[in-house]
């Protein structure tokens, strides 16, 4: 699946939130010195639309973090 840009209606707000989150977690640290990564997902309820995401991490690190989160969440749900 090719990476698609954020849907137009979410671009401005997601970019603003991402900047605020990055500053809150990492202050003014340069890219290579940041210590906290994040991913923000946005989607419309009740539709088959796609999930939009923005992250301060590279795609591989973001996907690894998401997979770890999903595994923990599914494990917790099973118990």
C-alpha positions, 0 to 999 in steps of 0.5 A: 500500500502506497503512503498517501498524504493526509486528507486535506481536511486534516492537514492543518490541524494534524500538523499543528498538533504534531508540532505542539506534541513534539515541542511538549515532549522534546522541547527544542531538541534537534532531530537527532537528539529527540527522546520521545516519538509519537504518532497521531491517528485521525479518522472519521467514525462510522465510515470506511475512510482511511486512517490519517497519521502524522509522526515525528519518527521515521516510518520504520520506527513508527510502524514498530511502535504501532505493532508493539502497541497493537500486540499489547492491546490485543493481549490485554483484551484477550485476558 
